[in-house]
């Protein structure tokens, strides 16, 4: 319920209308009224949750809990 309230407040602050909020495969899923692109900064719900867009439906998003580890992964190649 806490995540759902934060989600509603977040999308309302960006003036996006929520069509439906439900649960699919133990994930909180929100469907917006229209196709919407969110910038990376708009995808964060505080420091512990992230909004992830569905690959097949541009107005559907799932909420993911962020990891609490502080491991910085660095990927590079040597030439």
Helices and strands as residue ranges (DSSP letters): H 2-13, E 18-24, E 27-32, G 40-43, E 44-45, E 49-53, E 60-65
